[in-house]
Amino acid sequence: MTQFVRVIDLERCIGCRACSAACSVENQCAPDTPWQVVHNYEIGKYPNVREKFVPMGCMHCENAPCEKVCHEIDVHAITTNEYGIVLFDYDKCISCGYCESVCPYGVPQFQKKRETLYVDEDPTPYEALPMESKHPLHRKKQGVAQKCTSCWHKIEKAIEDNSVEQVGIAPQYTPTCDLVCPVDARAFGNVDDTDSKVAQWIGEKKAEQMKKEYGTLPRVYYISSGGGD
């Protein structure tokens, strides 16, 4: 069995936002709807104060409230595939906003207007492609829910190439945000493989899930001296 998870080491993250920038380029995110964001806050008391950074994208929850509510209203635009990746179907979404309201992590977003990655500039070569030439998850629509897909288009390629075991290792099969971190604060891979980096980090570094009290069972784990809350 293959279940993909992400582990982020908050003790190593320097808040450079390379993950966010790389994601926006890879997935053609408009400025008002980035799929990866980095929050920052201060911890400690003066004069011993330091800044902490928390990168966030979709948690790809095992018990995803967005998927549950979408099924409850009989729309079925949100599904979890066999690899543990939660995906949105832009063609089925009715823009009701329920997924946004029930997500405790504030992940689902709605693009208000169609914009290019670089405002007031020409579209990038990939953005300029006809919509039918893009991967289905990059055919975003105005007013329709969207979010991080853990670069499903790259994982899908690994499946096609019979190289699933290389996800999280080979660059062409690994989510772009996890590739560009300059301080090795991110890992992505199969948690069911005990030799994988994610499995070892979760076990050895005591990585924890965020907001566990909601029972969502997120597939993103955080390493932090303050725990996963």
C-alpha positions, 0 to 999 in steps of 0.5 A, a space after each residue: 500500500 502507498 500513502 503519501 504524506 508530507 513532513 515539515 521541520 519547523 525548527 529548520 524552516 527559515 521563512 524564505 518562501 521558496 516553497 510558496 513561489 515554486 508552487 505558484 509557478 508550477 501550478 500557475 497560481 494567481 496572486 490572490 490564490 496561492 496554494 502554499 503559504 508561509 505564516 509567521 509569528 513570534 514566540 518567547 518573551 522579550 528580550 528572548 524573542 524569535 520568529 517562527 515560520 509555518 508553511 501550509 498547503 492542503 493537509 490532505 486529511 484522511 477524514 477530510 471535512 471538505 470531502 464530507 460536506 461536498 458529498 452530503 450536498 450530493 455534489 461529489 466534487 471532492 474525492 480522495 484517491 487511493 494514494 491519499 491525495 484529496 482532489 477537487 473536480 473543477 467541472 463538478 464544483 458549484 461554488 457553494 463555499 461549504 468546503 471553505 467554511 468547514 476546513 479548519 486549516 483555511 485551505 480551499 480558495 476561490 479565484 475571484 477573477 482570472 489573473 496571470 501569475 505575474 500581474 500586468 505581464 504577459 502569461 508564462 508559456 504554460 499559462 498561454 497554452 490552450 486550456 485543453 492542453 493543460 493538465 486537468 488540475 491546472 484548468 482552473 475556473 473563476 469562482 470555483 474551489 481550488 487548492 494544493 494537489 501535492 503536485 498530483 500531475 507529477 505523482 500521476 506521471 510516476 504511476 504511468 512510468 511504474 516508478 511510484 517508489 521514486 516519488 519524494 526522491 526523483 525530482 520529476 515525480 516529487 512535489 515542487 515545494 518539497 524540492 526547492 527547500 534550501 534547508 532540507 525542512 521538507 520531506 514527501 513520500 510513502 509513509 507505509 515504507 518504513 525506510 522512507 524519509 517521511 516515516 523516519 522523520 515521523 518516528 525519530 523526530 516525533 512529528 505531529 499533526 496540526 489541530 488533531 482535536 478536529 479528528 481530520 487526521 491530516 497527512 501533513 506532519 510538523 516537527 516542532 519543539 512546541 508540538 503540532 498545535 
